[in-house]
Amino acid sequence: MFVIYTAISVKLKYLSALFVILLQLGSLGEIHAASLNNFVPLQTNFESNRDKRGDLGGPYPMHTVDIIEQHGYPVETHFVETQDGYILEVHRIPPLAKNDKLPVLLTHGNFQSSAEWVINTPTNNSFAFILHSMGYDVWLGNNRGNPYGRRHKSFATNSPSFWNYTFHEMGLFDMPATIDHVLNQTGKSKLNYVSLSMGPAAFLAGLSHHPEYNGKIESAVLMGPTVFMAHFYNGLVYYMSFLSRFITVLALGLSLIFYLKLYQDCRKINLDSICLLKMFLNAFGSIPAISPTLGKLLNGLLPYLCSPKVDIIGICVNWIHIVYGQDGDLITKEQVAQVFATTPASGSSLKLTNHVMQLWRSKGFQEYDYGRRKNLEIYHSETPPSYNLTKATVPIALFVGLYDFMGHREDAKTLASKLPTLIEYYESPYKQFCHLDFVYGREIAAQLYYHAIEIFQIKEK
């Protein structure tokens, strides 16, 4: 049995590594092929990308607006232009009657979109719908690069310049622009802010550079925060040691073909994946971590393959358990098909992926590491500066899952110790609560949502 298990593990390593490489080469191929055609024309009318996004005729809606309308709720589509030229599509579920409650802005994590807040099952367990039923004006934000943030005033989406960002730029530009739009549209002076997974990193990075926005936020609830990542673990990390060496061979081959100095910014020839990603970015510029074409294909195909009628033995839900942890079947195979209709929402950049891996290795929370030479040009220091969390003075509550190995509770405790105005550190009472359960965890997730609303109500008194 041991020999069979070892053979299967080795094959899985090779298949996983090959799959990830194909994702990157597919993204690179799309960008370079488009560059030969002088890029596609930019859209100028900024209509909803609903038709462009499409549902590929799948059994589940893929667009956030379709999901909201399917359940009988009112919905509006807004467009927000950031200071650096990105056009973000924001979705609103307006209240049925005017009231004195502050609006709530829900923001998502990496490889996600506004849809995450409206697909928990059953419908009355989705946070956006719970908020609406209680009279709140609900706003669903989208970050640059995801299917609703794929427009720019100057850059085509097949330009490396478009994908040259991490969560840092999301905090510096996306967050302030979206907050200002919500407040301008509602006439309120403050809002309540909710963020998930990587979203809290963007939120805190933004406040570190724009502390004036503390005055525009009544309270913030950060769920499963991946800010400090010393204890971060993901099932796919198991394959990284093999993958890094595979990329090394590829990088060396490319360096011979294109005469690229891939090792320029490394202190020494380091075969870890973080250094190799940095070298790849230096050579080619930033690209999407998953090509938009492939992402759309996956969102159309996986709901079929993962439907209970096809996936009888539950391969899809077990894949989620392998990657994110076993949550005691809180996420069921019946709901996985709808999840995959919207996730992964392609749009994360490779540069963002590298920034996250830098945090994992450094065990800190700092700006992007470009390498010694460029760091000196940008930061006037050989190493990137840490974000100043003392500037985040808005009342913050941290929500933590005990079985969340991505937003690990020990890392959340580290974050809690550095926040000057922490109002609550809350652990889910469900012992096997995992990272994805914050949005897909059915009635258990809903319990956390009601507790978040209690925090809003207390702060608004």
N, C-alpha and C positions, 0 to 999 in steps of 0.2 A: 504493500500500500504506500509506503514511504516513497519508493521509486516512482510509482505512478503519480503521486502528488507532486513530486519534484519536477517530473517531466511536464506536467500540466502547468506548473508555476512558471517554468522557463518559457513555454510557449506563450503564456499570457504576457510575460515581460516583453517578448518580441512583438506581439500583436499590439500591445498598448503603445509601445515606443513608435512603431510604424504608424499607428493611427494619429498620434500627436504630431509626428513629423509631417504627415500628409495634410493635417490641418494648417500648419504653418506654410508649407509650400503652396497649398491651394490659395491661401490668402495672398502670398507673395506673387503668385502667378496672376491672380485677378488684378492686382495693382499694376504690375509691369505690363500686362497685356493692354490694360486700359491706357497706360501712359503712351503706348505706341499709337493710340488713336486720339491723342491730345485730350483725353478725359471726356467723360460724358457731360452734356450741358447741365448747368445748375438750374434747379427749379426756382422760380421767382415768385410764384403765386402763394406758396406755402399753404396749400390746401391740405386737409387731413390725408395722411398716407394710408388711409383705410383700404382703398382699392389696391394701392401698390403693395401693401402688406398681404392682403388677401387671406383666405383660409384654405387655399388649394383643394377646396371641395372636401375637406376633412370632416370627421364626425363631431369635432368640437371647435368652437370659435377661437380664433387666434388673436383677434384685436380686442383691446380693453373695452372700447366703446360697444362692440358687439356683445361682449359678455355682460356688460352692465344693462344694455337694452333688453337682452334675452331674459333677464330676471325682473324686468318691469320698472327699473329705476330711471329717473331723469339723468341726462348726462350732457355735458358741454365739452367742446374741444377748444383749447386755448394754445396760443403760440408765444413762447418767451424767447427773446433774443439776448444772448449773453454778451458781456463786454468784449469778448474775443471772437464774436461772430457766429457762434453756434445757434441753431434754431431748434428749440426743444418743444415738443408737443406735450402739453399738460392736460390731464383730464379732471373734470369737476363733476361731482354729484351734489347739486345745489339743494339746500333745505327746502321743504315744501312751504315753509312760512318763515318770515323774518323773525329773528330773536337776538338776544344779547350774547349768545355763545360765541366764543372765538373760533375762527376756522381752524381746521386741522390739516396739516400737510404731511402726507405719508410718502416716504422715499424708500427706495429699494436697495438691494445689494448687488454684487457683481454677477454678471450673466443673467440679470433679471430686469423687470420692467414694472410699470404701473399695474400690470395684470395680476401681480402677486397678491394684491390686497383684495381681489374680488373672486378668487377661485377656490377658497377653502370650502369644504363641504360639511353639511348642507349649506345652502346660501346664507342662512342666518348666522353662520359662524365666520363669515368673512368680515374683517375689521372695517372695511369701508362701508359695508351695509349696516353693520351694528351702529357705527357712528351716525349714519344718515337716519336710522330709525329713532335715534335719540335727539334729533334736531340739529346736528352739526352740519356745517358747510364743509364738505370733504373735498380735498384736493390731492390728486395723485401725480407725483412728480416723476419725471424721466431724466436720466442723465445722458450726456453726450455719447454717441456711438451706438446706443441700443436702437431697436427698430423705430422708436419715436424721437430719436435725437440724432438723425442721420442727415442733417442739412447744415450748410454753412454758407455764409455770405460770399466767401472767397475760394474755399477749398472744395473740390469734388470729393465724394466719399471714397474714391479710388486713389486719392493722393496720400502719400505717407504723412504729409503735413496734417491731414485731418485726424490721423490716429496718434498724433504726438501728444499724448496726455496720460496722466495717471489720476488717482483719486484726488491728488493735490489740486489740479485744475478744476475738478468737479466742485471742490470746496471753495476755491477762489472765485469761480465765475458762475457755475450752475446754481449753487445754493443761493447766493445773494439775489441773482436775477429772478429766480422762482419765488423767493420770499417777497420781494418787492412787488411782483406781479399779483400775487395773492392778496396782499394788503391793499394795493391800488384798486383791485376789482371789488373787494368786499368793503372798503372804507374803514377797516379796522386798523388799529395801531399795533396789534400783536397777534400772534398765532401760536398754536401748540404744534410741536414738531415731533414726528416719529421716524425713526430710521432703523435699518436692519443690516446686519452683517458688515459689509465693507462701508455701507452708508455712514455709520458713525465716524469712521476714519476721515471721510470727506467733510463731514460736519465739523469735527474738531479741528481739522486743518484749516477750514474756512474761518472759524472763530479765532484761531491763532493769528491770522492775518487781517481779519475784519472784526475786531472786537466790538465795533459799534452795532453789530447785528444781535448782540446779547439783548439789547433794548427792544428788539422786535419779536422776541420769542418769550412767551409766558412760561413754558416748561418744555422739556425735551425728554422723550422716552427712547432709549437706545437699546435695541433688542439684539442679543447674540453678537455683541461688538467684536469685530476683528481689528483691533487697534494695536494692542500689544499681542505678540504672537509667539512667545517663547515656548508655549505648550501646544501650539497649533499642530493638528494632525489630520490628515485626509488619507483615505484609503489609497489614492493614487500616488501618494508620496512614496509608497513602497517601490514603485518602479523608477524613481528618479535617478538612482545610482547607475542603473543600466542606461537610461535615456541620456544622461549627461555624456557618457562615453560615446554613444552613438552620434550625438550632436558634435562631439569633438572631431570625429573622423570626417563628418560632413563639413565642418568649419575649416579644417585643414585643407580639404580638397578644394573648397571654394577659394581659399586664400591663394592657392597655387594658380587657379584659373584666372581670377580677377586681380591678382596682386594686391590683396587686401591685407592691411596690417591689423588683423583681428585681435592680437594680443597687446595692443598699444596701451590700454588703460588698466591692465591687470598687473599687480605687483610681481606676479610670477605665473608660470603656466599652471593654472588651477583648473582642475577638471570638474568643478562643481557646476550645476546647472545655472546658478545665478550669474556667475562670471561669463558663462557661454552666452546667456541671453543678452547680457550687456554688449558683448562683442558682436553678436548678430545685429543688434539695434544700431551700433556704431557703423556697421557695414551697409545695412540696407535701409535704415530708418525704421520708424514704427509701422506696424501693420496690425490688423485685427487679430485677436487671439483665435477666433473662429471666423472664417470668412462669412460674410452676410448671406451669400448664396447657399452655402452649406447649412447655415443656421436655419434659413427658411425651409430648406429641404427636410431637415431633421424635425422641425416643428410640424411639418405636414405629414411626414411618414411615421414618426414614432407613435402618435396617437392610434394609428391603425395597428401597428405591431404590438403595442402595449395594452390594447383593449382586452378585457377579460375573455372575450370570445376567441381571441388569437393566442394571447399569452396565458395559456391555461395554467401553467405551473408557476407563474409569477416571476419570470426572469427579470422583468423591468424593476419591480419593487425590490427585489433582492439586490439588484445593482445599486439602487439608492442606499440600501442598508450597508453594503460593502463600502461605499464611498463615504457616507455620512454617519454611519452608526446604526445599530439595531435599536429601534424605538418601541419595541413591543408591538409592532404592527399598528402603530398610531396612524401612519400613512399606509393606506390599503391599496391593493392592486386595482380596485375599482376606480380610484381617483387618480391613479398615475397617468392615465391617458390624457386627461384634461391638463395635468401639470405639464406634460411634455408638449402640449400644443402651444405653450407660451415660454417654456424654459427648456434648454438654455436660450436666452434672448441674446443672440450674437451681438457683439458690440464692445466687449471689453478689448482694450488694446494690449498688444504684447508688452508694451512699456509698463502698463499698469500691472500686468502679471509679474514682471520683474521687480517692480516696486514692492509688491506684496511679499515676494520671496526675500527681498532685502530686509524687510521688517522681521521676517521669520528668522533669518540668520543673525541679525544684529540684536534681537531681543529688545529693541527700542522702538521709538515712534519718531522717525525723522524724515526729512525731505528726500527726494530722489538722489541716489548716488550715481553721478555720471562718470566717476573715476577722478583720480587726483588732479589731472590737468584741467579738466573742464570744471570741476568743483571750485578750483581756485578762481576761475573766470567768473563763475556765477555767484558763489557764496563767499569768496575771498578766504576760503579755508579748504584744506585737503579733504575734509570730511563734511558731509551735509549736516546742517543744523537740526536739532530736535525741535519738534513743534512745542510751543509754549502753552501748555494746558492750563496754566493759571489765568490765561486770558478768557477761558470759557467760564463765564460767571453766571450763565443762565442756570436755573434749577434743573438738575439732570437726575433721572432715574435710570438705573441699569437693570435690564431683565436678562436673566441667565438661565440656561438649561444645564442640568447636572450631567447630562450625557452628551453635551455639545463639545466636540473635540476640535472644532474650528474656532468658535468663540469661547475658548476654554474658561472655566470658572476661575482658575488661578490667574489667568491673564486679565480677566474682568476685575478681579480683586486688586491687581496692580493698577489698572486704570482708575478704579474707585479711590485708591489712596492718593491719586494725583489730581482729582477734581476738587476744586475749592468749594463748590456749592452742590455737592451730591446730596440729594434728598432721600434716596432709597436705593439699596442694593437688594434686588428681589430675585430669588431663585424659584423656578417653577416647582410646585409641589409634586408634579409627576416625575418620578425618579429617572425615567429613561427618555427624558425630553431632549431631542437632538436639534441640530442647527436648522434643518428645513421645517421642523415642527412649528416654528414661529409663524409660518404662513400656511402650512398644509396640515397642521395638527388637529384638525376638526374641533371638537368641543373643548379640548384641553387648551388649544391656542386661544379660543374664545374667552376662556377664563382669564387669561393674561390681558386680553383686550379690555375686558370690563375693569380690571384693576388699573389699567392705564387711564381709563376714563375717570375713575375715582381720583386719580392724581390731577387730572385736568380740572375737575370740579373743585377740588380743595384749593388749587392755586388760583382759580378764578374768583373765589369768594373775597 
